[in-house]
Amino acid sequence: MDTMNSSIPWNLIMPLIVLQLILAVVGLLSLYKAEATRGPKWLWVIIILCGNIPGSVVYFVFGRKDAS
């Protein structure tokens, strides 16, 4: 069996991996800079890291407080 010719479609998976990493880094940086969030910051770290793409999106939609 040839291990170099695997059936994994890397051309479809790599953009998702890159997107997930970018969202996680941007989400964590935003969380670090935020003075206040809706809920404890440690919980948002877990959601961002373990929730993959939806976790980061959930933080940006629900976790950040408006600057008012």
N, C-alpha and C positions, 0 to 999 in steps of 0.2 A: 504494500500500500504506500502510495506516495504522500508524504506528510506536507510537502510544499504546495500541493494542489488540493487544498481542503475545500469543503463545500460551504465554508463560511463566506457570505457575501460582504467582504470588508469594505467595498466601495459604498455600501449602504450603512454599515455599522459605524465606521469611523466618523462621519459627520455628526452622528448622534452622540458619540463619546466626546468629541470636541465641544459640541454644544452644551452637554451636561457639565463638563469641566469649566467652561467659561461662565455659565450661569451660577455654578457653585462658588467660584472665586469672586465674582461680582456680588453675589448675595452675601457672602461672608464679609467682604470688605464693607458693604453697605451696613450690615449689622454691626460691625465693629465701630463704625463712625456714628451710628445712630445714638442719640442721647436717650431716647425712650422708644419702647416697642410695645405692642399689644401682647403682653405675656412675657415670661422670663427669657432672657437672651440665650441661656443654656438650652432651652427647649427649641428655640429657633435654629440653633446650631445643629441639633439632632435632626430636625425636620429637613433642613437644607442638605445635610450630608447623606442622610438615609433615604430621603424622598426622591433623590435623583432630580430629574427635570421638573416633575410636578412640585416637589418640595421647594425648590427655588421660586417657582412661579407663585406658589401659595404665600411665601414670605413677602414677595413684592406686592401682592394684591391685598393681603390681610394683615401682615405683620408690622408693616411700617406705620407709624403715626404721622398724621399730617403736621407739617411745620406751621402751626398757627399760634 
